[in-house]
Amino acid sequence: MGLNCEYYVESDMSLEKAGETIGLEESTGTWTEVETKPNDIEYLTAKVSSVDEENNLVVVEFPDELFEENNIPQILSVVAGNLFGLSSLKNVRLKDISFSEEIAKSFPGPRYGINDIKKIVGAENRPLFGTIIKPKVGLPPKKTAKVAYEAAMGGVDLVKDDETLTSQEFNLIEDRISEVMEELDKAKEETGHETLYACNVTADNKEAVERAKLVEESGGNMVMVDVITSGFSTLKAVSEAVDLPVHVHRAMHAAFTRKRKHGISMVPVSKLVRLAGGSQLHTGSYHGKMHGEKKEITKSKRALRDEWFNHKPALPVASGGIHPGLVAKNLNYYGKNSVIQAGGGIHGHPDGTREGAKAMKQAIIAWKEDISLEEYSKNHRALAKALERWGERAEYDY
Ligand code: RUB
């Protein structure tokens, strides 16, 4: 069955021919006939399996034998490799990959699935909500930990580092992890509620694994990896090295996901993250500050959550410019098996982080109970203050 890859293609050739060109370039061919090509390697040739003229789509089937098991870099070199640079294609976008059972099952998948994570924080019947500590960088470990404590006291399920905070001089990871976990343990003693801390271990492959082990040894309960900048192999190495859920950030994805006609969509990225062991992945907000296309977000969330061979489902994460006024607009699409996050939308609350977290929680309860924000805020001060500040609209709605 192989890997069936769906490409959007614009070129002067017919779609059939364009698909053949992609298939040959990425399997047994090149731009001309070569006399070194034996007759018995035809079984390795990728072939066009369908064409949709109306939508400029072509599906190329790459045979299983072209791939190694458990090797994402090699898969990407084939299905998302040289083809993007072929001059004969004006635009080409990898929209989806369907995997054969054999290849998909050769990967570890998430150690912690949706139910495992929901159980840790007691969110069986609702979405998780979290915060990104702001400012992105600049706080020392103790201050980071204090902000985490305030957010936990306000009820968040998840506190996370921002993607640009790793282990700079002003905030070394070894200091940060112990300070933050100490404060979160303190909050747990007071509230009885466990808060996850997605500590960013992004670095070179070996170093990322070392940092993940450090987090585990220090009593941490989650790690975070920037998957595009550090690579799928780093994500997989981290998820295999520690018995912790992995939160996956996608900084830099928009360099190849943003243009509708060229690049790679978030759908294959979501599948690869799930194969590599990610437990949660940023898939964009339906209403927020970052670019995103509703149809694609919907497909990505399904790629993470739908039943898929033996792999546990992962949580899609809505993030970027979200505040309490936008909770319902996102959860109406994402539903309860998701994570909704706010950085500025919590720490920018007029009464501070703790009240900001409470306001987000109140907005989630209002959504769950199908009560309008206006109505619910009449008796919920934190929410009322947040709505006074930001209303119900996104700064950069699209
Ligand atoms: C959000 C933030 C995240 C973005 C990433 O902060 O810093 O890195 O959500 O975007 P804030 P995406 O809540 O203050 O906007 O989730 O689309 O990858």
Boltz pocket constraint, residues with backbone or C-beta under 6 A from the ligand:
constraints:
  - pocket:
      binder: B
      contacts: [[A, 132], [A, 134], [A, 162], [A, 163], [A, 250], [A, 251], [A, 282], [A, 283], [A, 284], [A, 285], [A, 289], [A, 290], [A, 291], [A, 317], [A, 318], [A, 319], [A, 320], [A, 321], [A, 322], [A, 341], [A, 342], [A, 343], [A, 344], [A, 345]]
      max_distance: 6.0
